[in-house]
């Protein structure tokens, strides 16, 4: 089952939104380039807060998060219309199929 963390929009040229699950210490980040959401495990609350407050969220992401925490892609395309959505959910755009999982290397954006 995919962990869906509520996301808040962020002002950033790279990151569309982020959310944090305090109990599990998981940071979810949605990227502007492709709409993909990845969950980063083991991120402490201080680092998550630092991301929210950073002047350059993309710079902080690349310096302190990307490649430093296990990442899991939790969204994928719809087989029918290719819209991005949470893996296993019925597509919100076409409603005819479910989103499926896609992995790229170690789960990092390219």
JOFENCOR-V614289 format. One record per backbone hydrogen bond with DSSP energy under -0.5 kcal/mol. CO is the residue of the C=O (numbers start at 1). NH is the residue of the N-H. Records with the same first field share a line. If there is no record, write none. Layout:
BEGIN
CO = NH ; NH
END
This chain:
BEGIN
2 = 4
3 = 5
8 = 18
10 = 12
14 = 16 ; 32 ; 33
16 = 10
17 = 30
18 = 8
19 = 28
20 = 22
21 = 25 ; 26
24 = 42
25 = 42 ; 43
26 = 21 ; 28
27 = 40
28 = 19
29 = 38
30 = 16 ; 17
31 = 35
36 = 31
37 = 74 ; 75
38 = 29
39 = 41 ; 72
40 = 27 ; 43
42 = 44
44 = 48
45 = 49
46 = 50
47 = 51
48 = 52
49 = 53
50 = 54
51 = 54
55 = 57
56 = 60
57 = 61
58 = 62
59 = 63
60 = 64 ; 65
61 = 65 ; 66
65 = 68 ; 69
70 = 41
72 = 39 ; 74
74 = 87
76 = 85
77 = 100
78 = 82
83 = 78
85 = 76
86 = 89
89 = 99
91 = 95
97 = 91
98 = 79
99 = 88
103 = 105
104 = 107 ; 108
END
